[in-house]
């Protein structure tokens, strides 16, 4: 685990101003492809500085075919821990020595750290995803939730919806084979969700009774910022007061959320999810209480520069 460098008061005194890199600096990071858009580095670096830790959090762009080599390299380089983003949240699992029950239940990992046996992984996306949903105080047991996409992020959404008591769960994608695999892959999960699947071509029939529409696809994220997973006409089919929730946090708002707002829907982006999942990861790495408000304000400043 990363610990505070109590032997270097000069470094600690810098606080939020940042810390100098030196031979004792401990390294955290994030792997993904693409990863250039990620705002986790400024958010996590502000948190490390606030905690008085001589550490740095950096992005690593890793192409899908290089995941195994990258993870071995991170270990050899002494990296203390890392986050995992699209498209590696499932692929990374076969290269870990241990996976927590939460990670196994979800079937995807977004947070990894060192243990004696090797890398250990878990999923903090679930905590991040449900944070704003819990604060809305809705009765989610009566809600229809439609999830767009069937990758690692969708798995965290399904797990979170199960924890909220959602019973009417739909996963929509473009490939019938991938959707079938997604549904069947939960058979050994302790969550045992009842998932119904549908093709994007048939989504119009679901939307009039949908309370929560969640985008877990990369459509709308850099570099495809003008893309959206559904059209304005489709969003107009949803009932008044329904929620469009995009896990993407940059750009904000995404094209999906712009169209949803024009349709009169509530719109939520992935900002608070990023803060909460990042705080949970930081607590694992440091064993310290994360400075959540500093993380939140740093992220907001990045998204809305003066």
C-alpha positions in Angstrom: 0.0 0.0 0.0 1.1 3.6 -0.6 1.8 5.4 2.6 2.5 9.0 3.7 6.1 10.0 3.6 6.4 11.2 7.2 10.2 11.7 6.9 9.9 14.6 4.4 8.1 17.5 6.0 9.1 19.9 3.2 7.2 17.7 0.8 4.2 17.5 3.0 4.0 21.2 3.5 3.4 21.7 -0.2 0.0 20.2 0.2 -2.3 21.0 -2.7 0.5 22.9 -4.5 1.9 19.5 -5.5 4.9 17.5 -4.6 8.3 17.1 -6.3 9.1 13.8 -8.0 12.1 12.0 -6.5 13.5 8.6 -6.0 11.0 7.8 -3.3 7.9 8.8 -5.4 5.4 6.0 -5.5 3.5 5.5 -8.8 -0.2 4.8 -9.5 -1.9 4.9 -12.9 -4.7 4.0 -15.2 -4.6 1.8 -18.3 -7.0 2.1 -21.2 -7.3 2.7 -24.9 -7.8 5.5 -25.5 -6.8 7.1 -22.2 -5.7 10.6 -23.2 -9.1 12.0 -22.3 -9.0 10.7 -18.7 -9.4 13.2 -15.9 -8.5 10.7 -13.3 -4.8 11.9 -13.2 -5.5 15.5 -12.1 -8.2 14.3 -9.7 -6.1 11.6 -8.1 -2.9 13.7 -8.0 -4.8 16.5 -6.1 -6.0 13.8 -3.6 -2.5 12.4 -3.1 -1.1 15.9 -2.5 -3.9 16.7 0.0 -3.1 13.5 1.9 0.6 14.4 2.0 1.7 11.4 0.0 4.8 11.4 -2.2 3.0 9.8 -5.1 1.9 10.4 -8.6 -0.9 9.0 -10.8 -0.3 8.7 -14.5 -2.1 7.5 -17.6 -0.8 4.5 -19.6 -2.2 3.9 -23.1 -2.4 0.2 -23.6 -3.7 -1.4 -26.8 -5.9 -4.5 -26.4 -3.2 -6.9 -27.7 -0.7 -5.6 -25.2 -2.7 -6.0 -22.0 -0.7 -9.0 -20.7 2.7 -7.5 -21.4 1.6 -4.2 -19.9 0.4 -5.7 -16.7 3.7 -7.7 -16.3 5.6 -4.5 -17.1 3.7 -2.5 -14.5 4.6 -5.1 -11.9 8.3 -5.1 -12.9 8.4 -1.3 -12.7 7.1 -1.3 -9.2 3.8 0.4 -9.9 1.8 0.3 -6.7 -1.7 0.1 -8.3 -3.8 1.2 -11.2 -7.2 1.7 -12.5 -8.6 0.0 -15.6 -10.9 1.6 -18.2 -12.3 0.8 -21.6 -11.7 -1.7 -23.1 -9.7 -3.7 -20.6 -12.0 -4.3 -17.6 -12.7 -7.9 -18.5 -9.4 -8.8 -20.3 -7.4 -7.8 -17.2 -9.0 -10.4 -15.0 -7.1 -13.4 -16.4 -3.8 -11.7 -15.5 -4.5 -11.1 -11.8 -3.5 -13.4 -8.9 -6.6 -12.6 -6.9 -10.0 -11.0 -7.5 -12.4 -9.9 -4.8 -15.9 -11.3 -4.4 -17.3 -8.0 -5.8 -15.0 -8.3 -8.8 -16.0 -11.9 -9.4 -19.7 -11.1 -9.0 -19.5 -8.2 -11.5 -17.2 -10.1 -13.9 -15.1 -6.9 -14.5 -12.3 -5.2 -12.7 -11.4 -1.5 -12.6 -9.1 -1.2 -9.7 -5.9 -3.2 -9.1 -3.2 -3.2 -6.4 -0.2 -5.2 -5.2 -0.4 -8.1 -2.8 2.2 -10.7 -1.9 0.9 -13.2 -4.5 0.8 -10.6 -7.3 -1.9 -8.2 -8.5 -5.3 -8.2 -6.9 -8.4 -6.6 -8.4 -11.9 -5.4 -7.6 -14.6 -3.3 -9.0 -15.3 0.2 -7.5 -17.4 1.3 -10.5 -20.5 -0.2 -8.7 -20.1 2.1 -5.8 -19.6 5.0 -8.1 -22.5 4.2 -10.4 -25.1 3.9 -7.6 -24.1 7.0 -5.6 -26.3 9.5 -7.5 -29.1 6.9 -7.8 -29.2 6.4 -4.1 -29.3 10.1 -3.4 -32.4 10.5 -5.6 -34.4 8.5 -3.1 -36.5 6.8 -5.8 -38.1 3.4 -5.5 -36.0 1.6 -8.0 -37.8 -1.7 -7.5 -40.6 -0.4 -9.8 -38.3 1.1 -12.4 -37.4 -0.2 -15.9 -33.7 0.2 -16.5 -32.4 -0.1 -20.0 -28.6 -0.4 -20.3 -27.0 0.5 -23.7 -23.9 -1.7 -24.3 -22.7 -5.0 -23.0 -19.1 -4.5 -21.9 -17.3 -4.2 -18.5 -19.0 -1.0 -17.6 -22.4 -2.5 -18.3 -21.6 -5.3 -15.8 -21.0 -2.7 -13.0 -24.3 -1.0 -13.9 -26.2 -4.3 -13.7 -24.6 -5.1 -10.3 -25.5 -1.7 -9.0 -29.1 -2.0 -10.2 -29.4 -5.3 -8.4 -28.2 -3.7 -5.2 -30.8 -1.0 -5.7 -33.5 -3.7 -6.1 -34.3 -3.1 -9.8 -36.3 -6.0 -11.2 -37.0 -4.9 -14.8 -33.5 -4.9 -16.3 -32.8 -4.8 -20.0 -29.4 -4.8 -21.8 -29.5 -3.6 -25.4 -26.7 -4.0 -28.0 -26.0 -4.6 -31.6 -24.9 -8.2 -31.6 -27.4 -11.0 -30.6 -24.4 -13.4 -29.9 -22.7 -10.9 -27.6 -26.0 -10.2 -25.8 -26.6 -13.9 -25.3 -23.1 -14.4 -23.9 -23.6 -11.4 -21.6 -26.8 -12.8 -20.1 -25.4 -16.3 -19.7 -22.2 -15.1 -18.2 -24.0 -14.2 -15.0 -25.0 -17.8 -14.2 -22.2 -18.3 -11.8 -22.4 -14.9 -10.2 -23.8 -14.7 -6.7 -26.0 -11.7 -7.9 -28.0 -13.9 -10.2 -29.6 -11.0 -12.0 -32.6 -11.6 -14.3 -31.6 -9.8 -17.4 -33.7 -9.4 -20.5 -31.8 -8.5 -23.7 -32.8 -6.7 -26.9 -31.2 -5.4 -30.1 -30.8 -1.7 -30.7 -33.1 -2.1 -33.7 -35.9 -3.0 -31.4 -35.3 -0.4 -28.6 -38.2 1.8 -29.5 -40.6 -0.7 -27.9 -38.8 -0.5 -24.6 -38.4 3.3 -24.2 -42.0 4.4 -23.5 -41.8 2.6 -20.1 -38.2 3.2 -19.3 -37.4 5.1 -16.1 -33.6 5.0 -16.5 -31.6 4.8 -19.7 -27.9 4.2 -19.1 -25.2 4.6 -21.8 -22.2 2.4 -21.1 -20.9 2.5 -24.7 -17.9 4.8 -25.7 -20.2 6.6 -28.2 -19.8 10.3 -27.5 -16.4 10.0 -25.9 -13.2 11.4 -27.4 -12.5 11.2 -30.3 -16.1 10.5 -31.4 -17.7 13.3 -29.5 -20.5 14.0 -32.0 -21.8 10.4 -31.8 -24.8 9.2 -29.7 -26.1 5.7 -29.0 -29.7 6.7 -29.7 -31.5 9.4 -31.7 -33.5 12.4 -30.5 -36.7 10.8 -31.8 -36.0 7.7 -29.7 -35.4 9.7 -26.6 -38.7 11.6 -27.2 -40.4 8.2 -26.6 -39.4 8.1 -23.0 -41.8 9.3 -20.3 -41.6 12.7 -18.6 -39.2 12.7 -15.7 -37.2 9.8 -17.0 -33.4 9.8 -16.5 -30.7 9.6 -19.2 -27.5 8.7 -17.4 -24.2 8.7 -19.4 -21.2 7.1 -17.8 -19.0 9.3 -19.9 -17.9 12.5 -18.1 -15.9 14.3 -20.9 -17.1 16.0 -22.9 -19.9 17.2 -20.6 -22.6 17.1 -21.7 -22.2 14.4 -24.3 -24.3 14.4 -27.5 -26.5 11.8 -25.9 -27.2 14.1 -22.9 -27.7 17.1 -25.1 -30.4 15.2 -27.1 -31.9 13.9 -23.8 -32.2 17.4 -22.4 -33.9 18.6 -25.6 -36.4 15.8 -25.1 -37.2 17.1 -21.6 -35.4 14.3 -19.7 -33.3 14.5 -16.6 -29.7 14.2 -17.5 -26.8 12.8 -15.4 -23.2 12.5 -16.6 -20.4 10.3 -15.2 -18.8 13.0 -13.1 -20.0 11.8 -9.6 -19.5 8.2 -10.6 -15.8 9.0 -11.4 -15.3 10.8 -8.1 -16.9 8.0 -6.0 -15.2 5.1 -7.8 -11.9 7.0 -7.7 -12.2 7.7 -4.0 -12.9 4.0 -3.3 -9.8 3.0 -5.3 -7.7 5.6 -3.5 -8.8 4.3 -0.1 -7.7 0.8 -1.2 -4.3 2.0 -2.3 -3.5 4.3 0.6 -5.6 2.9 3.5 -6.6 6.5 4.2 -9.9 8.4 4.0 -10.0 10.0 0.6 -10.5 13.8 0.3 -13.7 13.5 -1.7 -14.6 17.2 -1.9 -11.1 18.0 -3.2 -11.4 15.3 -5.8 -14.9 16.6 -6.8 -13.8 20.2 -7.1 -10.6 19.3 -9.0 -12.7 17.4 -11.5 -15.2 20.2 -11.9 -12.4 22.7 -12.5 -11.0 20.4 -15.2 -14.4 20.1 -16.9 -15.2 23.8 -16.6 -11.9 25.7 -16.8 -12.2 29.4 -16.0 
